[in-house]
Amino acid sequence: MNIKNKKLLNLVKSIFVKHKLNSYHADISAKALINAELVGAYGHGISRLKMYCDRIKKNLINPKPRIKIKKISRSISHIDADNSIGFVAADIAIKTAIEHAKKSGLGFVAVKNSSHYGLSGYYAEQAIKKNLITMIYTNAPPAVAPHGALKSLFGTNPICFGTPTGNKVPFILDTSISKINRGKLRFAERNFLKIPKDVALDKFGKPTNDPKRALQGVQLPIAGFRGSGLAWMVDILSGVLTGGNHSGRVKDPFEDFTGPQNIGHLFITFKTNLFVKDYNKRIKDNIKRVKQLPKVKGMKEIMYPGQNKYKRYKMNLKKEIKISKIIKKELEILNN
Ligand SMILES: NC(=O)c1ccc[n+]([C@@H]2O[C@H](COP(=O)([O-])OP(=O)(O)OC[C@H]3O[C@@H](n4cnc5c(N)ncnc54)[C@H](O)[C@@H]3O)[C@@H](O)[C@H]2O)c1
């Protein structure tokens, strides 16, 4: 079934309101989910709506959080999200980081007691629109085995770096440290799809292209010990530093209903002109030099990170959003 994105937005918003989020928080959360659909990150879109609602019903996500922002200096704030839905905590955090950077040049905002916030790049876009560079980190439930370990502990812990480019398409490197992100695995499982064979092992340590077996086993980090090291760095920055859970203690939102997730996030924003006056000119020159390189056979364009998602977003905006029968049924039940 296909549905207009505005209609789906209103439906998702009303479902969140039915689950006791206030209208403003429901709007923030619904917009983040629809954006994930529009950029093609289906594993982080409405396929997660039921999970958020289940966790709200079980009081593991607080629909009426009392979010506290502790200002530490002109640049630094620490947010206690009171187990709010992650979208709301992240929205407040990036806005606070932007405000700090506009005033002092740098924004450094840590968040604890949060939950899954979706796509880091979505928040990066907000900072870039204000002409700021940004770096964003969040940890996630165990999915990836640390290099040399037999058991998952790190999350797919995305690393996000974004900068204005001097043109309308931002540079946003927003990547999981696993070969496949967990949302894609869950999406494949729900839709009976296969996954590539080199991205995960089953619980016996054998490569598998079956997403169900991969979810029971371990996901592989990008680039071996290097990816494992990056995952660890993200766990330290977003978990150890912020007061959030870390070292494998973040609960899986789909499977573990024994307590809130207490995910940590870190939002860093800074002005582009801290050290040079002509950043715009320099970044344009940088991108131009990369793009002008001779290309390998079959490659039409050397793209910078974020370009593909921007194109997909613009294209999808004109189309209706496709939802599966399973999701349609879930939406009907949640809206009752
Ligand atoms: N909240 C969480 O717990 C959590 C955990 C993991 C991932 N995520 C999110 O999931 C999303 C998807 O992650 P992913 O690892 O699947 O991303 P991906 O593999 O789709 O893309 C990774 C990066 O590579 C860039 N890219 C892709 N194709 C390219 C090309 N041909 N040329 C140049 N650059 C290219 C993309 O723009 C992106 O910046 C991210 O937004 C991430 O924040 C969230």
PDBQT file of the ligand as one rigid body, heavy atoms in Angstrom, charges set to zero:
ROOT
HETATM    1  N1  LIG A 401      20.560   5.419  16.669  1.00  0.00    +0.000 N 
HETATM    2  C1  LIG A 401      21.233   4.307  16.524  1.00  0.00    +0.000 C 
HETATM    3  O1  LIG A 401      21.381   3.525  17.456  1.00  0.00    +0.000 OA
HETATM    4  C2  LIG A 401      21.825   3.954  15.203  1.00  0.00    +0.000 A 
HETATM    5  C3  LIG A 401      22.678   2.863  15.101  1.00  0.00    +0.000 A 
HETATM    6  C4  LIG A 401      23.237   2.588  13.844  1.00  0.00    +0.000 A 
HETATM    7  C5  LIG A 401      22.935   3.361  12.727  1.00  0.00    +0.000 A 
HETATM    8  N2  LIG A 401      22.092   4.410  12.883  1.00  0.00    +0.000 N 
HETATM    9  C6  LIG A 401      21.762   5.252  11.722  1.00  0.00    +0.000 C 
HETATM   10  O2  LIG A 401      21.481   4.464  10.594  1.00  0.00    +0.000 OA
HETATM   11  C7  LIG A 401      21.762   5.212   9.422  1.00  0.00    +0.000 C 
HETATM   12  C8  LIG A 401      22.323   4.333   8.362  1.00  0.00    +0.000 C 
HETATM   13  O3  LIG A 401      23.619   3.882   8.704  1.00  0.00    +0.000 OA
HETATM   14  P1  LIG A 401      24.441   3.017   7.640  1.00  0.00    +0.000 P 
HETATM   15  O4  LIG A 401      25.741   2.649   8.250  1.00  0.00    +0.000 OA
HETATM   16  O5  LIG A 401      23.575   1.942   7.091  1.00  0.00    +0.000 OA
HETATM   17  O6  LIG A 401      24.685   4.101   6.506  1.00  0.00    +0.000 OA
HETATM   18  P2  LIG A 401      24.991   3.873   4.951  1.00  0.00    +0.000 P 
HETATM   19  O7  LIG A 401      25.848   2.663   4.777  1.00  0.00    +0.000 OA
HETATM   20  O8  LIG A 401      23.737   3.961   4.201  1.00  0.00    +0.000 OA
HETATM   21  O9  LIG A 401      25.863   5.162   4.621  1.00  0.00    +0.000 OA
HETATM   22  C9  LIG A 401      27.063   5.452   5.320  1.00  0.00    +0.000 C 
HETATM   23  C10 LIG A 401      27.662   6.748   4.811  1.00  0.00    +0.000 C 
HETATM   24  O10 LIG A 401      28.217   6.535   3.519  1.00  0.00    +0.000 OA
HETATM   25  C11 LIG A 401      27.732   7.512   2.612  1.00  0.00    +0.000 C 
HETATM   26  N3  LIG A 401      27.643   6.906   1.287  1.00  0.00    +0.000 N 
HETATM   27  C12 LIG A 401      26.820   5.903   0.891  1.00  0.00    +0.000 A 
HETATM   28  N4  LIG A 401      27.025   5.607  -0.409  1.00  0.00    +0.000 NA
HETATM   29  C13 LIG A 401      28.011   6.428  -0.838  1.00  0.00    +0.000 A 
HETATM   30  C14 LIG A 401      28.675   6.615  -2.085  1.00  0.00    +0.000 A 
HETATM   31  N5  LIG A 401      28.374   5.885  -3.153  1.00  0.00    +0.000 N 
HETATM   32  N6  LIG A 401      29.625   7.552  -2.169  1.00  0.00    +0.000 NA
HETATM   33  C15 LIG A 401      29.959   8.298  -1.092  1.00  0.00    +0.000 A 
HETATM   34  N7  LIG A 401      29.353   8.177   0.106  1.00  0.00    +0.000 NA
HETATM   35  C16 LIG A 401      28.396   7.258   0.243  1.00  0.00    +0.000 A 
HETATM   36  C17 LIG A 401      26.387   7.917   3.148  1.00  0.00    +0.000 C 
HETATM   37  O11 LIG A 401      26.032   9.215   2.713  1.00  0.00    +0.000 OA
HETATM   38  C18 LIG A 401      26.653   7.879   4.641  1.00  0.00    +0.000 C 
HETATM   39  O12 LIG A 401      27.213   9.065   5.086  1.00  0.00    +0.000 OA
HETATM   40  C19 LIG A 401      22.620   6.378   9.862  1.00  0.00    +0.000 C 
HETATM   41  O13 LIG A 401      21.838   7.542   9.722  1.00  0.00    +0.000 OA
HETATM   42  C20 LIG A 401      22.926   6.117  11.325  1.00  0.00    +0.000 C 
HETATM   43  O14 LIG A 401      22.983   7.281  12.139  1.00  0.00    +0.000 OA
HETATM   44  C21 LIG A 401      21.524   4.717  14.075  1.00  0.00    +0.000 A 
ENDROOT
TORSDOF 0
